[in-house]
Amino acid sequence: MNIGIVGARKYRDRLSVMDLVESLPVDSVIITSGCRGVCTWAKEEAEKRNMKIKVYVPNLKNIRARFEIPKRYYQRNRELVEACDILYAFISQEDGLTGGTKFEVGYARKIGKMVKLHWESGISETLYQYPFPFMDKEYSFLLDWQKFFCEALT
């Protein structure tokens, strides 16, 4: 299984990242970036266990304008999320869900990946993205059900 591990650079609980990697089956593939903090800790722990690791880095070649740099980082983030089966995101208590980690979580949910958030306070939550049947164009005749679900769930 391909396990994505990302997180805020300000996340300080190294032990929780190490514990996650320790709990994974040794045949898992760790998908992460080269960012300091969560990503480097996950990579180091996976190396200790001789796990396969894929580190995604942005392609910063042939940049002609400054605005291209963040675009390349977001492209790297999309590729990382697309490569994993599940995404673990470690969220800093200080900043909350921001920056690249916020983008990765949002993108993972958009493309239907399971996301597990680990807050620095120790709280964990799982986010699923399963569409209702009426969201499919094939079932557009169920608009009355859509109205029912929207009213019932609000």
CNS distance restraints for C-alpha pairs under 8 A (distance, minus, plus):
assign (resid   1 and name CA) (resid  27 and name CA) 7.59 0.50 0.50
assign (resid   1 and name CA) (resid  28 and name CA) 5.01 0.50 0.50
assign (resid   1 and name CA) (resid  29 and name CA) 6.14 0.50 0.50
assign (resid   1 and name CA) (resid  84 and name CA) 7.86 0.50 0.50
assign (resid   1 and name CA) (resid  85 and name CA) 6.52 0.50 0.50
assign (resid   2 and name CA) (resid  28 and name CA) 5.97 0.50 0.50
assign (resid   2 and name CA) (resid  29 and name CA) 4.72 0.50 0.50
assign (resid   2 and name CA) (resid  30 and name CA) 6.10 0.50 0.50
assign (resid   2 and name CA) (resid  31 and name CA) 6.53 0.50 0.50
assign (resid   2 and name CA) (resid  83 and name CA) 7.09 0.50 0.50
assign (resid   2 and name CA) (resid  84 and name CA) 4.71 0.50 0.50
assign (resid   2 and name CA) (resid  85 and name CA) 5.22 0.50 0.50
assign (resid   2 and name CA) (resid  86 and name CA) 7.01 0.50 0.50
assign (resid   3 and name CA) (resid  28 and name CA) 6.76 0.50 0.50
assign (resid   3 and name CA) (resid  29 and name CA) 5.96 0.50 0.50
assign (resid   3 and name CA) (resid  30 and name CA) 5.05 0.50 0.50
assign (resid   3 and name CA) (resid  31 and name CA) 5.68 0.50 0.50
assign (resid   3 and name CA) (resid  84 and name CA) 5.42 0.50 0.50
assign (resid   3 and name CA) (resid  85 and name CA) 6.06 0.50 0.50
assign (resid   3 and name CA) (resid  86 and name CA) 5.47 0.50 0.50
assign (resid   3 and name CA) (resid  87 and name CA) 6.17 0.50 0.50
assign (resid   3 and name CA) (resid  88 and name CA) 7.46 0.50 0.50
assign (resid   4 and name CA) (resid  30 and name CA) 6.08 0.50 0.50
assign (resid   4 and name CA) (resid  31 and name CA) 4.51 0.50 0.50
assign (resid   4 and name CA) (resid  32 and name CA) 5.80 0.50 0.50
assign (resid   4 and name CA) (resid  80 and name CA) 7.27 0.50 0.50
assign (resid   4 and name CA) (resid  81 and name CA) 6.85 0.50 0.50
assign (resid   4 and name CA) (resid  83 and name CA) 7.89 0.50 0.50
assign (resid   4 and name CA) (resid  84 and name CA) 5.24 0.50 0.50
assign (resid   4 and name CA) (resid  85 and name CA) 7.34 0.50 0.50
assign (resid   4 and name CA) (resid  86 and name CA) 6.03 0.50 0.50
assign (resid   4 and name CA) (resid  87 and name CA) 4.44 0.50 0.50
assign (resid   4 and name CA) (resid  88 and name CA) 5.88 0.50 0.50
assign (resid   5 and name CA) (resid  30 and name CA) 7.08 0.50 0.50
assign (resid   5 and name CA) (resid  31 and name CA) 6.24 0.50 0.50
assign (resid   5 and name CA) (resid  32 and name CA) 5.33 0.50 0.50
assign (resid   5 and name CA) (resid  38 and name CA) 7.66 0.50 0.50
assign (resid   5 and name CA) (resid  39 and name CA) 6.56 0.50 0.50
assign (resid   5 and name CA) (resid  42 and name CA) 7.06 0.50 0.50
assign (resid   5 and name CA) (resid  87 and name CA) 5.97 0.50 0.50
assign (resid   5 and name CA) (resid  88 and name CA) 4.85 0.50 0.50
assign (resid   5 and name CA) (resid  89 and name CA) 6.04 0.50 0.50
assign (resid   5 and name CA) (resid  90 and name CA) 7.92 0.50 0.50
assign (resid   6 and name CA) (resid  32 and name CA) 6.12 0.50 0.50
assign (resid   6 and name CA) (resid  33 and name CA) 7.27 0.50 0.50
assign (resid   6 and name CA) (resid  38 and name CA) 6.32 0.50 0.50
assign (resid   6 and name CA) (resid  39 and name CA) 5.73 0.50 0.50
assign (resid   6 and name CA) (resid  87 and name CA) 7.57 0.50 0.50
assign (resid   6 and name CA) (resid  88 and name CA) 6.32 0.50 0.50
assign (resid   6 and name CA) (resid  89 and name CA) 4.96 0.50 0.50
assign (resid   6 and name CA) (resid  90 and name CA) 6.37 0.50 0.50
assign (resid   6 and name CA) (resid 101 and name CA) 6.55 0.50 0.50
assign (resid   7 and name CA) (resid  11 and name CA) 7.04 0.50 0.50
assign (resid   7 and name CA) (resid  37 and name CA) 7.68 0.50 0.50
assign (resid   7 and name CA) (resid  38 and name CA) 5.37 0.50 0.50
assign (resid   7 and name CA) (resid  39 and name CA) 6.78 0.50 0.50
assign (resid   7 and name CA) (resid  89 and name CA) 5.15 0.50 0.50
assign (resid   7 and name CA) (resid  90 and name CA) 4.37 0.50 0.50
assign (resid   7 and name CA) (resid  91 and name CA) 5.95 0.50 0.50
assign (resid   7 and name CA) (resid  92 and name CA) 7.84 0.50 0.50
assign (resid   7 and name CA) (resid 101 and name CA) 5.68 0.50 0.50
assign (resid   8 and name CA) (resid  37 and name CA) 7.42 0.50 0.50
assign (resid   8 and name CA) (resid  38 and name CA) 6.90 0.50 0.50
assign (resid   8 and name CA) (resid  90 and name CA) 6.39 0.50 0.50
assign (resid   8 and name CA) (resid  91 and name CA) 5.74 0.50 0.50
assign (resid   8 and name CA) (resid  92 and name CA) 5.81 0.50 0.50
assign (resid   8 and name CA) (resid  97 and name CA) 7.88 0.50 0.50
assign (resid   8 and name CA) (resid  98 and name CA) 7.73 0.50 0.50
assign (resid   8 and name CA) (resid 101 and name CA) 6.32 0.50 0.50
assign (resid   9 and name CA) (resid  35 and name CA) 7.42 0.50 0.50
assign (resid   9 and name CA) (resid  36 and name CA) 6.21 0.50 0.50
assign (resid   9 and name CA) (resid  37 and name CA) 5.18 0.50 0.50
assign (resid   9 and name CA) (resid  38 and name CA) 6.72 0.50 0.50
assign (resid   9 and name CA) (resid  92 and name CA) 7.89 0.50 0.50
assign (resid  10 and name CA) (resid  37 and name CA) 7.31 0.50 0.50
assign (resid  10 and name CA) (resid  92 and name CA) 5.84 0.50 0.50
assign (resid  10 and name CA) (resid  94 and name CA) 7.40 0.50 0.50
assign (resid  10 and name CA) (resid  95 and name CA) 7.74 0.50 0.50
assign (resid  11 and name CA) (resid  37 and name CA) 6.94 0.50 0.50
assign (resid  11 and name CA) (resid  38 and name CA) 6.97 0.50 0.50
assign (resid  11 and name CA) (resid  90 and name CA) 6.97 0.50 0.50
assign (resid  11 and name CA) (resid  91 and name CA) 6.37 0.50 0.50
assign (resid  11 and name CA) (resid  92 and name CA) 4.42 0.50 0.50
assign (resid  11 and name CA) (resid  93 and name CA) 7.29 0.50 0.50
assign (resid  11 and name CA) (resid 120 and name CA) 6.78 0.50 0.50
assign (resid  12 and name CA) (resid  37 and name CA) 7.64 0.50 0.50
assign (resid  12 and name CA) (resid  92 and name CA) 7.43 0.50 0.50
assign (resid  12 and name CA) (resid 120 and name CA) 7.54 0.50 0.50
assign (resid  13 and name CA) (resid  17 and name CA) 7.13 0.50 0.50
assign (resid  13 and name CA) (resid 120 and name CA) 6.62 0.50 0.50
assign (resid  14 and name CA) (resid  18 and name CA) 6.33 0.50 0.50
assign (resid  14 and name CA) (resid  37 and name CA) 7.77 0.50 0.50
assign (resid  14 and name CA) (resid  38 and name CA) 7.07 0.50 0.50
assign (resid  14 and name CA) (resid  41 and name CA) 6.81 0.50 0.50
assign (resid  15 and name CA) (resid  19 and name CA) 5.97 0.50 0.50
assign (resid  16 and name CA) (resid  20 and name CA) 6.25 0.50 0.50
assign (resid  17 and name CA) (resid  21 and name CA) 6.47 0.50 0.50
assign (resid  17 and name CA) (resid  38 and name CA) 6.63 0.50 0.50
assign (resid  17 and name CA) (resid  41 and name CA) 6.81 0.50 0.50
assign (resid  17 and name CA) (resid  42 and name CA) 6.20 0.50 0.50
assign (resid  17 and name CA) (resid  90 and name CA) 7.95 0.50 0.50
assign (resid  18 and name CA) (resid  22 and name CA) 6.10 0.50 0.50
assign (resid  18 and name CA) (resid  41 and name CA) 6.88 0.50 0.50
assign (resid  18 and name CA) (resid  42 and name CA) 6.40 0.50 0.50
assign (resid  18 and name CA) (resid  45 and name CA) 5.99 0.50 0.50
assign (resid  19 and name CA) (resid  23 and name CA) 6.14 0.50 0.50
assign (resid  20 and name CA) (resid  24 and name CA) 6.59 0.50 0.50
assign (resid  21 and name CA) (resid  42 and name CA) 6.50 0.50 0.50
assign (resid  21 and name CA) (resid  45 and name CA) 6.52 0.50 0.50
assign (resid  21 and name CA) (resid  46 and name CA) 6.41 0.50 0.50
assign (resid  22 and name CA) (resid  45 and name CA) 7.53 0.50 0.50
assign (resid  22 and name CA) (resid  46 and name CA) 7.94 0.50 0.50
assign (resid  22 and name CA) (resid  49 and name CA) 7.97 0.50 0.50
assign (resid  24 and name CA) (resid  28 and name CA) 6.75 0.50 0.50
assign (resid  26 and name CA) (resid  49 and name CA) 6.94 0.50 0.50
assign (resid  26 and name CA) (resid  50 and name CA) 7.61 0.50 0.50
assign (resid  26 and name CA) (resid  51 and name CA) 5.77 0.50 0.50
assign (resid  27 and name CA) (resid  51 and name CA) 6.38 0.50 0.50
assign (resid  27 and name CA) (resid  52 and name CA) 7.41 0.50 0.50
assign (resid  28 and name CA) (resid  51 and name CA) 6.72 0.50 0.50
assign (resid  28 and name CA) (resid  52 and name CA) 6.99 0.50 0.50
assign (resid  29 and name CA) (resid  51 and name CA) 6.51 0.50 0.50
assign (resid  29 and name CA) (resid  52 and name CA) 4.92 0.50 0.50
assign (resid  29 and name CA) (resid  53 and name CA) 5.58 0.50 0.50
assign (resid  29 and name CA) (resid  54 and name CA) 7.23 0.50 0.50
assign (resid  30 and name CA) (resid  42 and name CA) 7.85 0.50 0.50
assign (resid  30 and name CA) (resid  43 and name CA) 7.42 0.50 0.50
assign (resid  30 and name CA) (resid  46 and name CA) 7.17 0.50 0.50
assign (resid  30 and name CA) (resid  51 and name CA) 7.34 0.50 0.50
assign (resid  30 and name CA) (resid  52 and name CA) 6.32 0.50 0.50
assign (resid  30 and name CA) (resid  53 and name CA) 4.69 0.50 0.50
assign (resid  30 and name CA) (resid  54 and name CA) 6.14 0.50 0.50
assign (resid  31 and name CA) (resid  53 and name CA) 6.07 0.50 0.50
assign (resid  31 and name CA) (resid  54 and name CA) 4.92 0.50 0.50
assign (resid  31 and name CA) (resid  55 and name CA) 6.05 0.50 0.50
assign (resid  31 and name CA) (resid  56 and name CA) 7.49 0.50 0.50
assign (resid  31 and name CA) (resid  80 and name CA) 6.69 0.50 0.50
assign (resid  31 and name CA) (resid  83 and name CA) 7.38 0.50 0.50
assign (resid  31 and name CA) (resid  84 and name CA) 6.55 0.50 0.50
assign (resid  32 and name CA) (resid  39 and name CA) 5.75 0.50 0.50
assign (resid  32 and name CA) (resid  42 and name CA) 7.77 0.50 0.50
assign (resid  32 and name CA) (resid  43 and name CA) 7.43 0.50 0.50
assign (resid  32 and name CA) (resid  53 and name CA) 7.78 0.50 0.50
assign (resid  32 and name CA) (resid  54 and name CA) 6.44 0.50 0.50
assign (resid  32 and name CA) (resid  55 and name CA) 5.06 0.50 0.50
assign (resid  32 and name CA) (resid  56 and name CA) 6.13 0.50 0.50
assign (resid  32 and name CA) (resid  80 and name CA) 6.83 0.50 0.50
assign (resid  33 and name CA) (resid  39 and name CA) 5.78 0.50 0.50
assign (resid  33 and name CA) (resid  40 and name CA) 7.74 0.50 0.50
assign (resid  33 and name CA) (resid  55 and name CA) 4.91 0.50 0.50
assign (resid  33 and name CA) (resid  56 and name CA) 4.70 0.50 0.50
assign (resid  33 and name CA) (resid  57 and name CA) 5.97 0.50 0.50
assign (resid  33 and name CA) (resid  80 and name CA) 7.69 0.50 0.50
assign (resid  34 and name CA) (resid  39 and name CA) 6.16 0.50 0.50
assign (resid  34 and name CA) (resid  40 and name CA) 6.22 0.50 0.50
assign (resid  34 and name CA) (resid  55 and name CA) 6.22 0.50 0.50
assign (resid  34 and name CA) (resid  56 and name CA) 6.79 0.50 0.50
assign (resid  34 and name CA) (resid  57 and name CA) 6.32 0.50 0.50
assign (resid  35 and name CA) (resid  39 and name CA) 5.64 0.50 0.50
assign (resid  35 and name CA) (resid  40 and name CA) 6.34 0.50 0.50
assign (resid  36 and name CA) (resid  40 and name CA) 5.39 0.50 0.50
assign (resid  36 and name CA) (resid  41 and name CA) 7.89 0.50 0.50
assign (resid  37 and name CA) (resid  41 and name CA) 6.05 0.50 0.50
assign (resid  38 and name CA) (resid  42 and name CA) 6.11 0.50 0.50
assign (resid  38 and name CA) (resid  90 and name CA) 7.22 0.50 0.50
assign (resid  39 and name CA) (resid  43 and name CA) 6.21 0.50 0.50
assign (resid  40 and name CA) (resid  44 and name CA) 6.06 0.50 0.50
assign (resid  41 and name CA) (resid  45 and name CA) 6.15 0.50 0.50
assign (resid  42 and name CA) (resid  46 and name CA) 6.07 0.50 0.50
assign (resid  43 and name CA) (resid  47 and name CA) 6.13 0.50 0.50
assign (resid  43 and name CA) (resid  53 and name CA) 6.90 0.50 0.50
assign (resid  44 and name CA) (resid  48 and name CA) 6.41 0.50 0.50
assign (resid  45 and name CA) (resid  49 and name CA) 6.58 0.50 0.50
assign (resid  46 and name CA) (resid  50 and name CA) 6.17 0.50 0.50
assign (resid  46 and name CA) (resid  51 and name CA) 5.17 0.50 0.50
assign (resid  46 and name CA) (resid  52 and name CA) 7.40 0.50 0.50
assign (resid  46 and name CA) (resid  53 and name CA) 7.13 0.50 0.50
assign (resid  47 and name CA) (resid  51 and name CA) 5.92 0.50 0.50
assign (resid  47 and name CA) (resid  52 and name CA) 7.74 0.50 0.50
assign (resid  47 and name CA) (resid  53 and name CA) 7.70 0.50 0.50
assign (resid  56 and name CA) (resid  76 and name CA) 6.35 0.50 0.50
assign (resid  56 and name CA) (resid  77 and name CA) 7.91 0.50 0.50
assign (resid  56 and name CA) (resid  79 and name CA) 7.75 0.50 0.50
assign (resid  56 and name CA) (resid  80 and name CA) 6.23 0.50 0.50
assign (resid  57 and name CA) (resid  73 and name CA) 7.80 0.50 0.50
assign (resid  57 and name CA) (resid  76 and name CA) 6.17 0.50 0.50
assign (resid  58 and name CA) (resid  72 and name CA) 5.56 0.50 0.50
assign (resid  58 and name CA) (resid  73 and name CA) 5.26 0.50 0.50
assign (resid  58 and name CA) (resid  75 and name CA) 7.25 0.50 0.50
assign (resid  58 and name CA) (resid  76 and name CA) 5.05 0.50 0.50
assign (resid  59 and name CA) (resid  72 and name CA) 6.25 0.50 0.50
assign (resid  59 and name CA) (resid  73 and name CA) 7.95 0.50 0.50
assign (resid  59 and name CA) (resid  76 and name CA) 7.72 0.50 0.50
assign (resid  60 and name CA) (resid  69 and name CA) 6.94 0.50 0.50
assign (resid  60 and name CA) (resid  72 and name CA) 6.79 0.50 0.50
assign (resid  63 and name CA) (resid  68 and name CA) 6.38 0.50 0.50
assign (resid  63 and name CA) (resid  69 and name CA) 7.19 0.50 0.50
assign (resid  64 and name CA) (resid  68 and name CA) 7.33 0.50 0.50
assign (resid  65 and name CA) (resid  69 and name CA) 7.75 0.50 0.50
assign (resid  67 and name CA) (resid  71 and name CA) 7.03 0.50 0.50
assign (resid  68 and name CA) (resid  72 and name CA) 6.30 0.50 0.50
assign (resid  69 and name CA) (resid  73 and name CA) 6.57 0.50 0.50
assign (resid  70 and name CA) (resid  74 and name CA) 6.22 0.50 0.50
assign (resid  71 and name CA) (resid  75 and name CA) 6.15 0.50 0.50
assign (resid  72 and name CA) (resid  76 and name CA) 6.23 0.50 0.50
assign (resid  73 and name CA) (resid  77 and name CA) 6.26 0.50 0.50
assign (resid  74 and name CA) (resid  78 and name CA) 6.22 0.50 0.50
assign (resid  74 and name CA) (resid 100 and name CA) 7.30 0.50 0.50
assign (resid  74 and name CA) (resid 103 and name CA) 7.85 0.50 0.50
assign (resid  75 and name CA) (resid  79 and name CA) 6.30 0.50 0.50
assign (resid  76 and name CA) (resid  80 and name CA) 6.16 0.50 0.50
assign (resid  77 and name CA) (resid  81 and name CA) 6.24 0.50 0.50
assign (resid  77 and name CA) (resid 100 and name CA) 7.31 0.50 0.50
assign (resid  77 and name CA) (resid 103 and name CA) 7.79 0.50 0.50
assign (resid  77 and name CA) (resid 104 and name CA) 6.10 0.50 0.50
assign (resid  78 and name CA) (resid  82 and name CA) 6.10 0.50 0.50
assign (resid  78 and name CA) (resid 104 and name CA) 6.96 0.50 0.50
assign (resid  78 and name CA) (resid 107 and name CA) 7.08 0.50 0.50
assign (resid  79 and name CA) (resid  83 and name CA) 6.19 0.50 0.50
assign (resid  80 and name CA) (resid  84 and name CA) 6.74 0.50 0.50
assign (resid  81 and name CA) (resid  87 and name CA) 7.13 0.50 0.50
assign (resid  81 and name CA) (resid 104 and name CA) 6.53 0.50 0.50
assign (resid  81 and name CA) (resid 107 and name CA) 7.39 0.50 0.50
assign (resid  81 and name CA) (resid 108 and name CA) 5.99 0.50 0.50
assign (resid  82 and name CA) (resid 108 and name CA) 7.59 0.50 0.50
assign (resid  85 and name CA) (resid 113 and name CA) 6.58 0.50 0.50
assign (resid  85 and name CA) (resid 114 and name CA) 7.45 0.50 0.50
assign (resid  86 and name CA) (resid 113 and name CA) 5.97 0.50 0.50
assign (resid  86 and name CA) (resid 114 and name CA) 5.13 0.50 0.50
assign (resid  86 and name CA) (resid 115 and name CA) 5.97 0.50 0.50
assign (resid  86 and name CA) (resid 116 and name CA) 7.74 0.50 0.50
assign (resid  87 and name CA) (resid 105 and name CA) 7.70 0.50 0.50
assign (resid  87 and name CA) (resid 108 and name CA) 7.39 0.50 0.50
assign (resid  87 and name CA) (resid 113 and name CA) 7.23 0.50 0.50
assign (resid  87 and name CA) (resid 114 and name CA) 6.38 0.50 0.50
assign (resid  87 and name CA) (resid 115 and name CA) 4.79 0.50 0.50
assign (resid  87 and name CA) (resid 116 and name CA) 6.22 0.50 0.50
assign (resid  88 and name CA) (resid 115 and name CA) 5.91 0.50 0.50
assign (resid  88 and name CA) (resid 116 and name CA) 4.81 0.50 0.50
assign (resid  88 and name CA) (resid 117 and name CA) 5.99 0.50 0.50
assign (resid  88 and name CA) (resid 118 and name CA) 7.32 0.50 0.50
assign (resid  89 and name CA) (resid 101 and name CA) 6.93 0.50 0.50
assign (resid  89 and name CA) (resid 105 and name CA) 7.23 0.50 0.50
assign (resid  89 and name CA) (resid 115 and name CA) 7.29 0.50 0.50
assign (resid  89 and name CA) (resid 116 and name CA) 6.22 0.50 0.50
assign (resid  89 and name CA) (resid 117 and name CA) 4.93 0.50 0.50
assign (resid  89 and name CA) (resid 118 and name CA) 6.05 0.50 0.50
assign (resid  90 and name CA) (resid 117 and name CA) 6.04 0.50 0.50
assign (resid  90 and name CA) (resid 118 and name CA) 4.73 0.50 0.50
assign (resid  90 and name CA) (resid 119 and name CA) 5.95 0.50 0.50
assign (resid  90 and name CA) (resid 120 and name CA) 7.19 0.50 0.50
assign (resid  91 and name CA) (resid  95 and name CA) 7.92 0.50 0.50
assign (resid  91 and name CA) (resid  96 and name CA) 5.79 0.50 0.50
assign (resid  91 and name CA) (resid  97 and name CA) 5.84 0.50 0.50
assign (resid  91 and name CA) (resid 101 and name CA) 7.92 0.50 0.50
assign (resid  91 and name CA) (resid 117 and name CA) 7.00 0.50 0.50
assign (resid  91 and name CA) (resid 118 and name CA) 5.98 0.50 0.50
assign (resid  91 and name CA) (resid 119 and name CA) 4.76 0.50 0.50
assign (resid  91 and name CA) (resid 120 and name CA) 6.07 0.50 0.50
assign (resid  92 and name CA) (resid  96 and name CA) 5.25 0.50 0.50
assign (resid  92 and name CA) (resid  97 and name CA) 7.23 0.50 0.50
assign (resid  92 and name CA) (resid 119 and name CA) 6.41 0.50 0.50
assign (resid  92 and name CA) (resid 120 and name CA) 5.51 0.50 0.50
assign (resid  93 and name CA) (resid 119 and name CA) 6.66 0.50 0.50
assign (resid  93 and name CA) (resid 120 and name CA) 5.30 0.50 0.50
assign (resid  93 and name CA) (resid 121 and name CA) 6.56 0.50 0.50
assign (resid  97 and name CA) (resid 101 and name CA) 6.63 0.50 0.50
assign (resid  97 and name CA) (resid 102 and name CA) 5.23 0.50 0.50
assign (resid  98 and name CA) (resid 102 and name CA) 4.79 0.50 0.50
assign (resid  98 and name CA) (resid 103 and name CA) 7.72 0.50 0.50
assign (resid  99 and name CA) (resid 103 and name CA) 6.44 0.50 0.50
assign (resid 100 and name CA) (resid 104 and name CA) 6.11 0.50 0.50
assign (resid 101 and name CA) (resid 105 and name CA) 6.15 0.50 0.50
assign (resid 102 and name CA) (resid 106 and name CA) 6.12 0.50 0.50
assign (resid 103 and name CA) (resid 107 and name CA) 5.96 0.50 0.50
assign (resid 104 and name CA) (resid 108 and name CA) 5.97 0.50 0.50
assign (resid 105 and name CA) (resid 109 and name CA) 6.26 0.50 0.50
assign (resid 105 and name CA) (resid 115 and name CA) 6.81 0.50 0.50
assign (resid 106 and name CA) (resid 110 and name CA) 6.15 0.50 0.50
assign (resid 107 and name CA) (resid 111 and name CA) 6.32 0.50 0.50
assign (resid 108 and name CA) (resid 112 and name CA) 6.18 0.50 0.50
assign (resid 108 and name CA) (resid 113 and name CA) 5.00 0.50 0.50
assign (resid 108 and name CA) (resid 114 and name CA) 7.18 0.50 0.50
assign (resid 108 and name CA) (resid 115 and name CA) 7.01 0.50 0.50
assign (resid 109 and name CA) (resid 113 and name CA) 5.54 0.50 0.50
assign (resid 109 and name CA) (resid 114 and name CA) 6.90 0.50 0.50
assign (resid 109 and name CA) (resid 115 and name CA) 7.13 0.50 0.50
assign (resid 109 and name CA) (resid 127 and name CA) 7.62 0.50 0.50
assign (resid 109 and name CA) (resid 128 and name CA) 7.04 0.50 0.50
assign (resid 109 and name CA) (resid 129 and name CA) 5.62 0.50 0.50
assign (resid 110 and name CA) (resid 129 and name CA) 7.36 0.50 0.50
assign (resid 112 and name CA) (resid 128 and name CA) 7.37 0.50 0.50
assign (resid 112 and name CA) (resid 129 and name CA) 5.08 0.50 0.50
assign (resid 112 and name CA) (resid 130 and name CA) 6.81 0.50 0.50
assign (resid 113 and name CA) (resid 128 and name CA) 7.17 0.50 0.50
assign (resid 113 and name CA) (resid 129 and name CA) 6.85 0.50 0.50
assign (resid 114 and name CA) (resid 126 and name CA) 7.26 0.50 0.50
assign (resid 114 and name CA) (resid 127 and name CA) 6.01 0.50 0.50
assign (resid 114 and name CA) (resid 128 and name CA) 5.17 0.50 0.50
assign (resid 114 and name CA) (resid 129 and name CA) 6.93 0.50 0.50
assign (resid 115 and name CA) (resid 126 and name CA) 5.76 0.50 0.50
assign (resid 115 and name CA) (resid 127 and name CA) 5.09 0.50 0.50
assign (resid 115 and name CA) (resid 128 and name CA) 6.69 0.50 0.50
assign (resid 116 and name CA) (resid 124 and name CA) 6.97 0.50 0.50
assign (resid 116 and name CA) (resid 125 and name CA) 5.73 0.50 0.50
assign (resid 116 and name CA) (resid 126 and name CA) 4.43 0.50 0.50
assign (resid 116 and name CA) (resid 127 and name CA) 6.22 0.50 0.50
assign (resid 117 and name CA) (resid 124 and name CA) 5.47 0.50 0.50
assign (resid 117 and name CA) (resid 125 and name CA) 5.27 0.50 0.50
assign (resid 117 and name CA) (resid 126 and name CA) 6.28 0.50 0.50
assign (resid 117 and name CA) (resid 127 and name CA) 7.75 0.50 0.50
assign (resid 118 and name CA) (resid 122 and name CA) 6.78 0.50 0.50
assign (resid 118 and name CA) (resid 123 and name CA) 6.12 0.50 0.50
assign (resid 118 and name CA) (resid 124 and name CA) 4.56 0.50 0.50
assign (resid 118 and name CA) (resid 125 and name CA) 6.83 0.50 0.50
assign (resid 119 and name CA) (resid 123 and name CA) 5.28 0.50 0.50
assign (resid 119 and name CA) (resid 124 and name CA) 6.11 0.50 0.50
assign (resid 131 and name CA) (resid 135 and name CA) 6.33 0.50 0.50
assign (resid 132 and name CA) (resid 136 and name CA) 7.81 0.50 0.50
assign (resid 133 and name CA) (resid 139 and name CA) 6.67 0.50 0.50
assign (resid 134 and name CA) (resid 139 and name CA) 5.30 0.50 0.50
assign (resid 134 and name CA) (resid 140 and name CA) 5.93 0.50 0.50
assign (resid 134 and name CA) (resid 141 and name CA) 7.95 0.50 0.50
assign (resid 134 and name CA) (resid 142 and name CA) 5.80 0.50 0.50
assign (resid 134 and name CA) (resid 143 and name CA) 6.89 0.50 0.50
assign (resid 134 and name CA) (resid 145 and name CA) 7.30 0.50 0.50
assign (resid 134 and name CA) (resid 146 and name CA) 6.12 0.50 0.50
assign (resid 135 and name CA) (resid 139 and name CA) 7.26 0.50 0.50
assign (resid 135 and name CA) (resid 140 and name CA) 7.32 0.50 0.50
assign (resid 136 and name CA) (resid 140 and name CA) 6.71 0.50 0.50
assign (resid 142 and name CA) (resid 146 and name CA) 6.47 0.50 0.50
assign (resid 143 and name CA) (resid 147 and name CA) 6.35 0.50 0.50
assign (resid 144 and name CA) (resid 148 and name CA) 6.25 0.50 0.50
assign (resid 145 and name CA) (resid 149 and name CA) 6.07 0.50 0.50
assign (resid 146 and name CA) (resid 150 and name CA) 6.07 0.50 0.50
assign (resid 147 and name CA) (resid 151 and name CA) 6.14 0.50 0.50
assign (resid 148 and name CA) (resid 152 and name CA) 6.00 0.50 0.50
assign (resid 149 and name CA) (resid 153 and name CA) 5.91 0.50 0.50
assign (resid 150 and name CA) (resid 154 and name CA) 6.25 0.50 0.50
